[in-house]
Amino acid sequence: MFFRYANYTTCIRSDNFDAIKQEVTRLLEQEPDCLRIPQPPQLVCDLDKYLWEVIVRELGIVCFFNGTGGWIVGLFAGKGGWTIVKTWPVDLLCARAEGASRPRLSTLAMELGCDAFHFWVTRDINCVLLEADATGRIFISGSADNEEGKSYEFYDEQIDAPDIITQFSLLEVSQSMQAAMRVYEDPEIARIEVEYERLLVEAPDSELLFNLEDEVFKGYAERIDNALAEVIDKSKSWYVDLAYDVYTKPQSLEAKGVLLLYFQPPSTYNPHPVILLPPEPLSEDDDDESF
């Protein structure tokens, strides 16, 4: 069974956990009946059946079912003054609150007075970079393709640069972070692909060929996400499945030094219904999508 790569990570340019906790709490509790609660939200479904991400057929559309009955925010230490934020649902900070004129991440950046971004990968070649600066301005680049074709919106926001992501466009970031956005241009990738094709013909049963497969079949979005993790991640938290770990492996989160916040969602919260379908193997045509 083949599963496409998916990951969703927010980063805030502040290492002040107390300030972030305070502003996240203030931001979410402004919504009707939303309250911070002391314990993880009660599960309203079978964990193993609904909590994992579901990849729908060969389209690689990742769907979510908010089976926790609540919201979860996890703060993890990053490098270079960044804090890594994981949320459940994963789109919590990308979306607008009911009646709001900007995404929650934009408001949070303004209240904290610092930069923030969210990197969203739903397929190995399908990703969006949402940047928000301390004044609340946002810039969105990337591709949010869906089953109807190419989309020029990311949640309720217009995508400013709907193309392959090549850089941070709004935020001034380190050279290493900008380089991470262009990692797929690394000539070493082309060299590995040539070597793989050679071995495929000359030594199809070789261990080296098998070892090269993971690198060769990465999409460009996965490469960017991996490169950003190398630059920012200090606590091994970039790939955390937050809700799953909260309910099944809380000790692993404690070891990463996480600060967890739990919320009763607002009365206006209405997640989109999800049809859960078993994933199917990719067709041969889809296998050619590595960049």
Number of C-alpha atoms within 10 A of each C-alpha: 6 10 17 20 19 22 21 21 21 25 23 25 22 20 18 14 15 10 13 20 17 11 18 20 18 15 17 23 17 12 17 14 13 20 18 18 13 10 10 19 19 12 14 12 14 10 15 8 12 16 19 16 15 21 24 18 16 15 15 24 18 18 18 21 20 22 20 22 16 22 25 24 23 22 24 24 25 24 16 14 13 21 24 29 25 29 23 21 19 22 18 18 24 22 18 19 20 13 8 10 12 17 21 20 29 26 24 25 25 18 18 20 15 16 27 27 27 23 20 24 24 24 23 24 24 23 27 25 24 27 25 26 24 19 15 21 15 24 19 25 25 25 26 22 20 14 9 6 8 11 14 19 16 20 13 12 18 14 22 16 16 18 15 17 20 17 16 21 18 16 16 11 13 12 8 13 20 16 19 23 22 17 21 21 14 10 9 11 15 14 10 15 16 13 15 22 14 13 18 14 9 10 13 14 11 11 10 13 18 13 11 15 13 9 14 19 16 18 20 24 31 25 20 25 25 17 20 20 21 16 16 21 22 18 16 16 24 23 15 17 18 22 27 16 13 17 15 10 12 14 11 14 20 12 10 15 15 21 16 21 19 20 21 19 21 19 11 13 13 9 10 10 10 12 11 15 11 9 18 15 11 16 10 7 7 12 9 10 12 15 17
